[in-house]
């Protein structure tokens, strides 16, 4: 009887071990990596020179240029470096929670098939890091994220492209972008409305502005000229024009090479005169369908390039601690022009609508006779 009992217990133990292995995989505390170890402990982050991110629909390559990271396929336009840094640093800090052998079933179930797989319902997102010589530093496929019973994030499944092990790691990439336009540095320019002295709108090659919005003094409301007899300017519309650069962001970009030179293009333009002497010209254009674009140039309006009454710069050895920790100085007109004039920016319609080029759109609606108002 004791022998039969022992055999039964031995069989039950074997069955439990088999079920445990099937559920949890190999022992996390054996092998070259262990639970709690960093998956990429030796990743040389500073050596990364290119990052490729892909899913079944999109693929983007981010390249380290001489001065800034760039989005491949966008003529070298700057990438969102802060977002890129977050992705690479997070990848380098991932810790292992579990690991188990990969199988066709587990790769399909956890969405760990390569983006090039024909079964798009089971594909993941692939991140490939390479150095300046093209050597692969890391190449992984991100699969499904794991949620705890409370609905909180419980890590994410991934596998190395050249290995047959699935890892559950402690971090996740819930909003990883894979389209080139999503990785562009979004901010075109950021100028607070209070820094704008005037806005003048020109039509085509006409030398005189069709309207001007001017602040009598800094901090005061801008006034419009000319205003037709019997009409008044709409303060909300004027504010809309002044607020249009705070900030101005893009949806996409293309090189301006091959486009008509500015201002000879004949497009309407708005010239923003800033109190610090910078002059920013914007050339909005609508293709009549669904594309709203903008070109931007900048220059110093006169020899007076500093705000009126601004103090002379202090010598470096006299700067206070507050000065040293203050926000960086705004870009000069030349820096802005070098950074912005080579491009045609695609923007959203609501942003485009803020660049009002029809004087009538800045006027309040005429009151109808007999409407009971006074």
Secondary structure, 3 states (H helix, E strand, C coil): CHHHHHHHHHHHHHHHHHHHHHHHCCCCCCCCCCCCCECCCCCCHHHCCEEEEECCCCEEEEEECCCCEEECCCCCCEECHHHHHHHHHHHHCCEEEEEEECCHHHHHHCCCECCCCCCHHHECEEEEEECCCCCEEEEEEEEEEEECCCCCEEEEEEEECCCCEEEEECCCCCCCCCCHHHHECCEEECCCHHHEEEEEEECCCCCCCCEEEEECCCCCCEEEECCCCCCCECHHHHHHHHHHHCCEECCEEEECCCCCCCCCCCCCEEEEEECCCEEEEEEEEECCCCCEEEEEEEEECCCCCCCCCCCCCCCHHHCCHHHHHCCCCCCCHHHHHHHHCCEEEECCHHHHCCCCCCHHHHECCCCCCCCCCC
